[in-house]
Amino acid sequence: MSATRTRQESRERILKTVLEVLDQIIPADESVPLKGATFRDFEMQARTFKEAVIPTLLEERACLDERAAVGRAGRCPHCGLERTYLDKEPVKKEIRSPDGPVVLERQQARCRACDGSFSPSGS
């Protein structure tokens, strides 16, 4: 089993997201005026930041998990036989977190004996 990304790739994606959203809230260019005038406006900006960054962080952390990718499907959880194979492409699954949608890639496997499908990593 192995991660599907390197730590460096994950860090770069997270930092890119942080900087993009931060530029919308507090632009680096001093000539660009800041948006919002009330504390409520500032809270909404912080919420936008959180809803962009936390799902990205969760997606990348999931990619770094050692169980994110397996080399072989293993035993079928439906019939118990080892007549399984991995699908060529992972399936994208959207999970609703309290901070917004998180899209996870999940390996899928099928069983030749019972035609059952399952995620070999257990995700």
Helices and strands as residue ranges (DSSP letters): H 7-25, H 39-64, E 84-86, E 91-97, E 100-106, E 109-111, E 117-118
